[in-house]
Amino acid sequence: MLSELSYLKVELVTAALCLTLLVIGLLLPPDQKKGIGNFTLVTLLGILGLTLFNTGSSQTVFGGTYIVDPFATFFKQLFLIAAILTGLISRDFLQQISYNHGEFYALLVAALLGMMIMASAGELITLYIGLELMTITFCILACYKKGDAKSAEAGIKYIILGAMSSGVLLYGLSLVYGITGTTAIAGIAESLTSGQISPVLILGMIFLLAGFAFKISAVPFHMWSPDIYEGSPTPVTAFLAVASKAAGLAAFLRVFMVALPSLESYWIIIAVVLAILTMVLGNLVAIPQTNIKRMLAYSSIAQAGYLLLGVIAFSSLGIAAILFHSILYVFANVGAFAVAGAFSRATGSDEIRDYSGLAQRSPLLAAVMLICLLSLAGIPPLAGFVGKFYLFTAIIDKGMVWLAFIGIGMSMVSVYYYLIVAKAMYLGQPPVEAEPIKISGGTQVALVITMLVTIFFGIYPTPLTNVALAVAKAFLPF
């Protein structure tokens, strides 16, 4: 028992950090709470270092309930990086609202713990517990701005729609359990290799697919994203857009590729339809958006469509492409939201037209936004181009060249609405009375990190590519 607990050291330290932050938040006087952010960031960096001890390790604990393998470790590192970047850009937001620093960081870490549990879940109930822990904490974080109507609306919508999606997912899990007689992911796979595929099992698979599609914002289960992204505090939106989606994707991959590979011929057809709808609708509806957070929300929906191409490929190359694209999507998207947050605090606006002349008011904000948007569009030599190249290569290897062409076409469409923002920033003129925008130290660090990583892995992707391929081959050895 104790030896098995040693494999959970990352989760145990994360849980301890969450509880510690709650206690510290209650005990410290209001004027001394600014240090909580520094404490959280340092501890999260330590936990990120702790995950390195699990690199290459592949263990199942508590009878297969929990899995610590390279796949789970990769996603945990992704979640931690997203949490650290979110923590950096949250400091200005918390200073602005000036209340409950400890609770905010505790909720952030609780969501992080839920994501870790989802990535490592070896059976369905554990997966559901992780999912609910993440979802409930995001419901609270979405409405964290007291007195803000949009924030309250975002929280209520997330509670209602999140409960619906959880119900759908839970119903799917119960149907699969009813047919196979086990909640263990490996046990489900064994049960299905020897048994017949029943209509009830197919129905359960469809409900599961719908539940996970909601979590990754795939069309037609995307309707929650724009309103909740717009209403939530910007740091929460950034974390929700990258880490939450990655956690849903990690659980999706483990359930469908490990537990349900015998149903591949059924779920891949649905996944193809979802991918096409998600890429087309996400990109086309992003074009007329005038609010930067809503535009990034639809961009995020489109990115889910590209990631589904890696799922459809159903190969180690497809998994590696997902891993590579996911981690660089974290940097590009957090960078874009960090700029949006800093701009909103300085001007009180999220409208794209107000970004006019931003390059003159803050060259750093404009440069980071430009680099991140071009990376999301897949423009070389930025990291987003490499990620999309791997995803399209994987789907072409699957023999679906036509699907790759749809993805490439939609990427070209996305360039249009990303360049609308760039045009406003660099060719527009700022208002006459506009002053230079001041950026805090923490946000500057986050901005520079996201920009440099996006450029570096675009020019020299080999190290991350090798890691992603090694993890993918350990997860799906074909």
BAFI-271829 format. One record per residue (C-alpha): x, y, z. Coordinates in Angstrom, 1 decimal. Example, Ala and Ser with C-alpha at 12.3 -4.5 7.8 and 13.67 -1.06 7.14 Angstrom:
residues 2
(marnu (12.3 -4.5 7.8))
(marnu (13.7 -1.1 7.1))
//
This chain:
residues 478
(marnu (0.0 0.0 0.0))
(marnu (2.7 2.5 1.0))
(marnu (4.8 1.6 -2.0))
(marnu (1.9 2.2 -4.3))
(marnu (1.3 5.6 -2.6))
(marnu (4.8 6.6 -3.7))
(marnu (3.6 6.6 -7.3))
(marnu (1.0 9.2 -6.3))
(marnu (3.5 11.7 -4.9))
(marnu (2.6 14.3 -7.6))
(marnu (-1.1 14.1 -6.8))
(marnu (-0.6 14.0 -3.0))
(marnu (1.6 17.1 -3.1))
(marnu (-0.9 18.8 -5.3))
(marnu (-3.8 18.0 -2.9))
(marnu (-1.7 19.1 0.1))
(marnu (-1.0 22.4 -1.7))
(marnu (-4.7 22.9 -2.3))
(marnu (-5.5 22.4 1.3))
(marnu (-2.6 24.6 2.5))
(marnu (-3.7 27.4 0.3))
(marnu (-7.2 27.3 1.7))
(marnu (-5.8 27.5 5.3))
(marnu (-3.3 30.2 4.5))
(marnu (-6.0 32.2 2.8))
(marnu (-8.1 32.1 5.9))
(marnu (-5.3 32.9 8.4))
(marnu (-3.4 35.6 6.6))
(marnu (-4.6 39.2 7.0))
(marnu (-5.8 40.8 3.7))
(marnu (-2.7 43.0 3.3))
(marnu (-0.4 40.0 3.4))
(marnu (-2.1 37.8 0.8))
(marnu (-0.1 38.9 -2.2))
(marnu (2.6 36.4 -1.3))
(marnu (0.2 33.5 -1.8))
(marnu (0.7 33.8 -5.5))
(marnu (4.4 33.5 -5.3))
(marnu (4.1 30.5 -2.9))
(marnu (1.7 28.8 -5.3))
(marnu (4.0 29.3 -8.3))
(marnu (7.1 28.1 -6.5))
(marnu (5.3 25.0 -5.3))
(marnu (3.8 24.3 -8.7))
(marnu (7.3 24.5 -10.2))
(marnu (8.5 22.0 -7.6))
(marnu (5.6 19.7 -8.5))
(marnu (6.6 20.0 -12.2))
(marnu (10.1 19.0 -11.2))
(marnu (8.6 16.0 -9.2))
(marnu (6.9 14.7 -12.4))
(marnu (10.3 14.3 -14.0))
(marnu (10.9 11.3 -11.6))
(marnu (7.9 9.6 -13.2))
(marnu (9.3 10.1 -16.8))
(marnu (9.5 6.7 -18.4))
(marnu (7.8 5.0 -15.5))
(marnu (4.8 2.8 -16.3))
(marnu (2.9 1.5 -13.2))
(marnu (-0.7 0.6 -12.3))
(marnu (-1.7 1.1 -8.7))
(marnu (-4.7 0.0 -6.5))
(marnu (-5.5 -2.9 -8.8))
(marnu (-5.4 -0.9 -12.0))
(marnu (-7.6 1.9 -10.7))
(marnu (-4.9 4.4 -11.3))
(marnu (-2.2 4.5 -14.0))
(marnu (1.1 6.3 -13.9))
(marnu (2.5 6.0 -17.4))
(marnu (4.4 8.3 -19.8))
(marnu (1.1 9.3 -21.4))
(marnu (-0.4 10.5 -18.1))
(marnu (2.9 12.1 -17.0))
(marnu (3.1 14.1 -20.3))
(marnu (-0.4 15.5 -19.7))
(marnu (0.3 16.2 -16.1))
(marnu (3.3 18.3 -17.1))
(marnu (1.1 20.1 -19.7))
(marnu (-1.5 20.9 -17.0))
(marnu (1.2 22.1 -14.6))
(marnu (2.7 24.4 -17.3))
(marnu (-0.7 25.8 -18.0))
(marnu (-1.4 26.3 -14.3))
(marnu (2.0 28.1 -13.8))
(marnu (1.3 30.4 -16.7))
(marnu (-2.2 31.0 -15.5))
(marnu (-0.9 31.8 -12.0))
(marnu (1.5 34.4 -13.5))
(marnu (-1.2 36.2 -15.4))
(marnu (-3.7 35.9 -12.5))
(marnu (-1.7 38.2 -10.2))
(marnu (-3.0 41.4 -11.8))
(marnu (-6.5 40.2 -11.9))
(marnu (-6.4 39.3 -8.1))
(marnu (-4.8 42.7 -7.3))
(marnu (-7.6 44.4 -9.2))
(marnu (-10.5 42.5 -7.4))
(marnu (-8.5 42.5 -4.1))
(marnu (-10.2 39.6 -2.4))
(marnu (-9.8 35.9 -1.7))
(marnu (-6.3 35.3 -3.1))
(marnu (-6.0 32.0 -1.2))
(marnu (-9.3 30.7 -2.4))
(marnu (-8.6 31.5 -6.0))
(marnu (-5.3 29.7 -6.1))
(marnu (-6.8 26.8 -4.1))
(marnu (-9.5 26.4 -6.7))
(marnu (-6.9 26.6 -9.5))
(marnu (-4.9 23.8 -7.9))
(marnu (-8.1 21.8 -7.2))
(marnu (-9.0 22.0 -10.9))
(marnu (-5.4 20.9 -11.7))
(marnu (-5.7 17.9 -9.4))
(marnu (-9.0 16.9 -11.1))
(marnu (-7.2 17.0 -14.5))
(marnu (-4.3 14.9 -13.2))
(marnu (-6.8 12.3 -11.9))
(marnu (-8.5 12.2 -15.3))
(marnu (-5.3 11.7 -17.2))
(marnu (-4.3 8.8 -14.9))
(marnu (-7.7 7.2 -14.4))
(marnu (-7.6 3.4 -15.0))
(marnu (-11.3 2.9 -14.4))
(marnu (-14.5 4.8 -15.1))
(marnu (-15.5 5.9 -11.6))
(marnu (-12.0 7.4 -10.9))
(marnu (-12.2 9.2 -14.2))
(marnu (-15.6 10.6 -13.3))
(marnu (-14.4 11.8 -9.9))
(marnu (-11.6 13.6 -11.6))
(marnu (-13.9 15.1 -14.1))
(marnu (-16.4 16.4 -11.5))
(marnu (-13.6 17.8 -9.4))
(marnu (-12.4 19.8 -12.4))
(marnu (-15.8 20.9 -13.5))
(marnu (-17.1 22.0 -10.1))
(marnu (-14.0 24.1 -9.5))
(marnu (-14.3 25.7 -12.9))
(marnu (-18.0 26.5 -12.2))
(marnu (-16.8 28.6 -9.1))
(marnu (-13.9 30.1 -10.9))
(marnu (-16.1 31.2 -13.9))
(marnu (-18.2 33.4 -11.6))
(marnu (-15.3 34.6 -9.4))
(marnu (-15.9 38.3 -10.2))
(marnu (-18.5 39.2 -7.6))
(marnu (-21.0 41.8 -8.8))
(marnu (-20.1 41.2 -12.5))
(marnu (-23.3 40.1 -14.3))
(marnu (-21.4 38.4 -17.2))
(marnu (-19.2 36.5 -14.8))
(marnu (-22.3 35.3 -12.9))
(marnu (-24.0 34.3 -16.1))
(marnu (-20.9 32.4 -17.2))
(marnu (-20.9 30.5 -13.9))
(marnu (-24.6 29.6 -14.1))
(marnu (-24.3 28.5 -17.7))
(marnu (-21.3 26.3 -16.9))
(marnu (-23.1 24.7 -14.0))
(marnu (-26.2 23.9 -16.1))
(marnu (-24.5 22.8 -19.2))
(marnu (-21.7 21.0 -17.3))
(marnu (-24.3 19.1 -15.3))
(marnu (-26.1 18.1 -18.6))
(marnu (-22.8 16.9 -20.2))
(marnu (-21.8 15.0 -17.0))
(marnu (-25.2 13.3 -17.0))
(marnu (-24.8 12.3 -20.7))
(marnu (-21.3 11.0 -20.0))
(marnu (-22.4 9.2 -16.8))
(marnu (-25.2 7.5 -18.7))
(marnu (-22.8 6.3 -21.3))
(marnu (-20.4 5.0 -18.6))
(marnu (-23.3 3.1 -17.0))
(marnu (-24.4 1.5 -20.3))
(marnu (-20.8 0.4 -21.0))
(marnu (-20.6 -1.0 -17.4))
(marnu (-23.9 -2.8 -17.8))
(marnu (-22.8 -4.6 -20.9))
(marnu (-19.2 -5.4 -19.9))
(marnu (-19.7 -5.9 -16.1))
(marnu (-16.6 -3.9 -15.2))
(marnu (-15.5 -0.3 -14.8))
(marnu (-11.8 -1.0 -15.4))
(marnu (-10.6 0.4 -18.7))
(marnu (-8.4 -2.7 -19.4))
(marnu (-11.2 -5.0 -18.3))
(marnu (-13.7 -3.4 -20.7))
(marnu (-11.2 -4.0 -23.6))
(marnu (-10.8 -7.7 -22.6))
(marnu (-14.6 -8.1 -22.3))
(marnu (-15.2 -6.7 -25.7))
(marnu (-12.6 -8.8 -27.5))
(marnu (-14.5 -12.0 -26.7))
(marnu (-18.1 -10.8 -26.7))
(marnu (-20.6 -9.6 -29.4))
(marnu (-21.2 -5.9 -29.9))
(marnu (-24.7 -5.1 -28.9))
(marnu (-26.9 -2.1 -29.8))
(marnu (-26.8 -1.0 -26.1))
(marnu (-23.1 -0.9 -26.2))
(marnu (-23.1 1.3 -29.3))
(marnu (-25.6 3.6 -27.6))
(marnu (-23.3 3.8 -24.6))
(marnu (-20.4 4.6 -26.9))
(marnu (-22.4 7.4 -28.5))
(marnu (-23.2 8.9 -25.1))
(marnu (-19.6 8.7 -24.1))
(marnu (-18.5 10.4 -27.3))
(marnu (-21.1 13.2 -26.8))
(marnu (-19.9 13.7 -23.2))
(marnu (-16.2 14.0 -24.2))
(marnu (-17.1 16.2 -27.2))
(marnu (-18.7 18.7 -24.8))
(marnu (-15.5 18.8 -22.7))
(marnu (-13.3 19.5 -25.7))
(marnu (-15.9 21.9 -27.2))
(marnu (-16.5 19.9 -30.4))
(marnu (-19.5 20.9 -32.5))
(marnu (-22.4 20.5 -31.9))
(marnu (-21.6 20.4 -28.2))
(marnu (-19.7 23.7 -28.3))
(marnu (-22.5 26.1 -27.4))
(marnu (-21.2 26.8 -23.9))
(marnu (-17.7 28.0 -24.9))
(marnu (-18.2 31.5 -26.3))
(marnu (-20.5 32.8 -23.6))
(marnu (-18.5 31.2 -20.8))
(marnu (-15.1 32.3 -22.2))
(marnu (-16.4 35.9 -22.6))
(marnu (-17.9 36.1 -19.1))
(marnu (-15.2 34.4 -17.1))
(marnu (-12.2 36.3 -15.7))
(marnu (-9.6 36.2 -18.4))
(marnu (-7.0 34.1 -16.5))
(marnu (-9.8 31.5 -15.8))
(marnu (-10.7 31.5 -19.5))
(marnu (-7.1 30.8 -20.4))
(marnu (-6.9 27.9 -18.1))
(marnu (-10.3 26.6 -19.1))
(marnu (-9.5 26.9 -22.8))
(marnu (-6.2 25.0 -22.7))
(marnu (-5.9 22.7 -19.6))
(marnu (-9.5 21.7 -19.3))
(marnu (-9.7 20.8 -23.0))
(marnu (-6.4 18.8 -22.8))
(marnu (-7.8 16.9 -19.7))
(marnu (-10.9 16.0 -21.6))
(marnu (-8.8 14.9 -24.6))
(marnu (-6.5 12.7 -22.4))
(marnu (-9.5 10.9 -20.9))
(marnu (-11.1 10.6 -24.3))
(marnu (-8.0 9.0 -25.8))
(marnu (-7.6 6.5 -23.0))
(marnu (-11.2 5.4 -23.0))
(marnu (-11.7 5.1 -26.8))
(marnu (-8.2 3.8 -27.7))
(marnu (-7.6 1.5 -24.8))
(marnu (-11.1 0.4 -23.7))
(marnu (-13.1 0.6 -26.9))
(marnu (-10.6 -0.2 -29.8))
(marnu (-12.9 -3.0 -30.9))
(marnu (-15.6 -0.3 -31.7))
(marnu (-13.2 1.7 -33.8))
(marnu (-15.2 1.3 -37.0))
(marnu (-18.2 2.8 -35.3))
(marnu (-16.8 5.7 -33.3))
(marnu (-14.4 6.8 -36.0))
(marnu (-17.3 7.6 -38.4))
(marnu (-18.9 9.9 -35.7))
(marnu (-15.5 11.4 -34.9))
(marnu (-15.0 12.3 -38.6))
(marnu (-18.3 14.1 -38.7))
(marnu (-17.5 15.9 -35.5))
(marnu (-14.1 16.9 -36.8))
(marnu (-15.5 18.4 -40.0))
(marnu (-18.3 20.3 -38.3))
(marnu (-15.9 21.6 -35.6))
(marnu (-13.3 22.8 -38.0))
(marnu (-15.8 24.4 -40.4))
(marnu (-18.2 26.0 -37.9))
(marnu (-15.4 27.1 -35.5))
(marnu (-13.5 28.9 -38.2))
(marnu (-16.4 30.4 -40.1))
(marnu (-18.3 31.7 -37.0))
(marnu (-15.0 33.2 -35.7))
(marnu (-14.9 35.6 -38.7))
(marnu (-17.7 38.0 -37.7))
(marnu (-16.8 38.1 -34.0))
(marnu (-16.0 41.6 -32.7))
(marnu (-15.0 40.6 -29.2))
(marnu (-11.5 39.2 -28.8))
(marnu (-12.5 36.6 -26.2))
(marnu (-15.4 35.3 -28.3))
(marnu (-13.1 35.2 -31.4))
(marnu (-10.6 33.2 -29.4))
(marnu (-13.4 30.9 -28.1))
(marnu (-14.4 30.0 -31.7))
(marnu (-10.7 29.6 -32.6))
(marnu (-10.5 27.2 -29.7))
(marnu (-13.4 25.3 -31.0))
(marnu (-11.7 25.0 -34.4))
(marnu (-8.5 23.8 -32.7))
(marnu (-10.5 20.9 -31.2))
(marnu (-11.4 19.9 -34.7))
(marnu (-7.8 19.7 -35.7))
(marnu (-7.0 17.6 -32.6))
(marnu (-9.8 15.2 -33.5))
(marnu (-7.8 14.5 -36.7))
(marnu (-5.2 12.8 -34.5))
(marnu (-7.9 10.7 -32.8))
(marnu (-9.2 9.6 -36.2))
(marnu (-5.7 8.6 -37.4))
(marnu (-5.7 6.0 -34.5))
(marnu (-2.0 5.6 -34.7))
(marnu (1.1 6.4 -32.6))
(marnu (1.8 9.2 -35.1))
(marnu (-1.7 10.6 -34.5))
(marnu (-1.2 10.5 -30.7))
(marnu (2.2 12.1 -31.0))
(marnu (0.7 14.9 -33.2))
(marnu (-2.0 15.5 -30.6))
(marnu (0.6 15.7 -27.8))
(marnu (2.9 18.0 -29.7))
(marnu (0.0 20.3 -30.8))
(marnu (-1.6 20.3 -27.4))
(marnu (1.4 21.5 -25.4))
(marnu (2.2 24.3 -27.9))
(marnu (-1.4 25.2 -28.0))
(marnu (-1.1 25.9 -24.3))
(marnu (1.6 28.5 -24.9))
(marnu (0.0 30.2 -27.9))
(marnu (-3.5 30.4 -26.3))
(marnu (-2.3 31.5 -22.9))
(marnu (-0.2 34.1 -24.5))
(marnu (-3.1 35.4 -26.5))
(marnu (-5.4 35.5 -23.4))
(marnu (-2.6 37.1 -21.4))
(marnu (-2.5 40.0 -23.9))
(marnu (-6.4 40.2 -23.9))
(marnu (-6.4 40.3 -20.1))
(marnu (-3.7 43.0 -19.9))
(marnu (-5.4 45.1 -22.6))
(marnu (-8.8 44.7 -20.9))
(marnu (-7.5 45.8 -17.5))
(marnu (-5.9 48.9 -19.1))
(marnu (-8.7 49.9 -21.3))
(marnu (-11.8 48.1 -20.0))
(marnu (-12.5 46.8 -23.4))
(marnu (-12.4 43.4 -25.1))
(marnu (-13.5 44.7 -28.5))
(marnu (-11.2 44.0 -31.4))
(marnu (-11.7 47.6 -32.8))
(marnu (-10.2 49.0 -29.7))
(marnu (-6.9 47.1 -30.4))
(marnu (-6.3 49.8 -33.0))
(marnu (-2.7 51.1 -32.7))
(marnu (-1.8 48.7 -29.9))
(marnu (1.7 48.3 -31.4))
(marnu (2.3 52.0 -30.6))
(marnu (1.0 51.8 -27.0))
(marnu (2.7 48.5 -26.1))
(marnu (5.0 46.8 -28.6))
(marnu (5.4 43.7 -26.4))
(marnu (1.6 43.1 -26.2))
(marnu (1.2 43.5 -29.9))
(marnu (4.2 41.3 -30.7))
(marnu (3.0 38.5 -28.4))
(marnu (-0.5 38.6 -29.7))
(marnu (0.8 38.5 -33.3))
(marnu (3.1 35.6 -32.7))
(marnu (0.4 33.6 -30.8))
(marnu (-2.3 34.2 -33.4))
(marnu (0.0 33.3 -36.3))
(marnu (1.0 30.1 -34.5))
(marnu (-2.7 29.3 -34.0))
(marnu (-3.2 29.9 -37.7))
(marnu (-0.4 27.5 -38.5))
(marnu (1.9 30.0 -40.2))
(marnu (5.6 28.8 -40.5))
(marnu (8.1 28.9 -38.9))
(marnu (6.0 29.0 -35.7))
(marnu (5.2 26.0 -33.6))
(marnu (1.5 25.8 -34.6))
(marnu (2.6 25.1 -38.2))
(marnu (4.6 22.0 -37.0))
(marnu (1.7 20.8 -34.9))
(marnu (-0.8 21.0 -37.7))
(marnu (1.8 19.5 -40.1))
(marnu (2.0 16.4 -37.9))
(marnu (-1.8 16.2 -37.5))
(marnu (-2.4 16.4 -41.3))
(marnu (0.4 13.9 -42.0))
(marnu (-1.2 11.5 -39.5))
(marnu (-4.6 11.7 -41.2))
(marnu (-3.0 11.4 -44.7))
(marnu (-1.2 8.2 -43.5))
(marnu (-4.7 7.0 -42.5))
(marnu (-5.7 7.4 -46.2))
(marnu (-8.0 10.3 -45.6))
(marnu (-6.3 12.9 -47.8))
(marnu (-9.7 14.7 -48.4))
(marnu (-10.1 15.3 -44.7))
(marnu (-6.6 16.7 -44.5))
(marnu (-7.5 19.1 -47.3))
(marnu (-10.6 20.3 -45.4))
(marnu (-8.3 21.0 -42.4))
(marnu (-5.8 22.8 -44.5))
(marnu (-8.6 24.9 -46.2))
(marnu (-10.0 25.8 -42.8))
(marnu (-6.5 26.8 -41.6))
(marnu (-6.3 29.2 -44.5))
(marnu (-9.7 30.6 -43.5))
(marnu (-8.5 31.1 -40.0))
(marnu (-5.6 33.3 -41.2))
(marnu (-8.2 35.9 -42.2))
(marnu (-9.8 36.5 -38.8))
(marnu (-6.4 36.4 -37.0))
(marnu (-5.0 39.0 -39.4))
(marnu (-8.0 41.3 -38.7))
(marnu (-6.6 41.7 -35.1))
(marnu (-3.0 42.1 -36.5))
(marnu (-4.2 44.8 -38.9))
(marnu (-5.9 46.7 -36.1))
(marnu (-2.8 46.5 -33.9))
(marnu (-0.2 47.5 -36.5))
(marnu (-2.0 49.5 -39.1))
(marnu (-4.6 51.3 -36.9))
(marnu (-4.1 54.5 -35.0))
(marnu (-4.6 54.7 -31.3))
(marnu (-7.0 57.2 -29.8))
(marnu (-5.5 60.7 -29.4))
(marnu (-5.7 60.6 -25.6))
(marnu (-4.4 57.0 -25.4))
(marnu (-1.4 56.4 -23.1))
(marnu (1.2 53.6 -23.2))
(marnu (-0.1 50.4 -21.5))
(marnu (1.8 49.3 -18.4))
(marnu (2.3 45.6 -17.9))
(marnu (3.2 44.0 -14.5))
(marnu (6.3 41.9 -14.1))
(marnu (4.5 38.6 -13.8))
(marnu (2.5 39.2 -16.9))
(marnu (5.7 40.2 -18.8))
(marnu (7.4 37.0 -17.8))
(marnu (4.4 35.0 -19.0))
(marnu (4.2 36.9 -22.3))
(marnu (7.9 36.5 -23.0))
(marnu (7.9 32.7 -22.2))
(marnu (4.9 32.0 -24.4))
(marnu (6.4 34.0 -27.3))
(marnu (9.8 32.4 -27.1))
(marnu (8.5 28.9 -26.7))
(marnu (6.2 29.4 -29.7))
(marnu (9.1 30.6 -31.8))
(marnu (11.7 28.1 -30.5))
(marnu (9.7 24.9 -31.1))
(marnu (8.7 26.2 -34.5))
(marnu (12.3 26.5 -35.6))
(marnu (13.7 23.5 -33.7))
(marnu (10.8 21.0 -33.0))
(marnu (13.0 17.9 -32.8))
(marnu (13.3 17.5 -29.0))
(marnu (9.6 17.9 -28.3))
(marnu (8.8 15.7 -31.4))
(marnu (11.0 12.9 -30.0))
(marnu (9.4 13.1 -26.6))
(marnu (5.9 13.1 -28.1))
(marnu (6.7 10.1 -30.4))
(marnu (8.2 8.1 -27.5))
(marnu (5.2 8.7 -25.3))
(marnu (2.8 7.9 -28.1))
(marnu (4.5 4.6 -29.0))
(marnu (4.4 3.6 -25.3))
(marnu (0.7 4.4 -25.3))
(marnu (-0.3 3.0 -28.7))
(marnu (2.5 0.8 -30.2))
(marnu (1.4 0.8 -33.8))
//
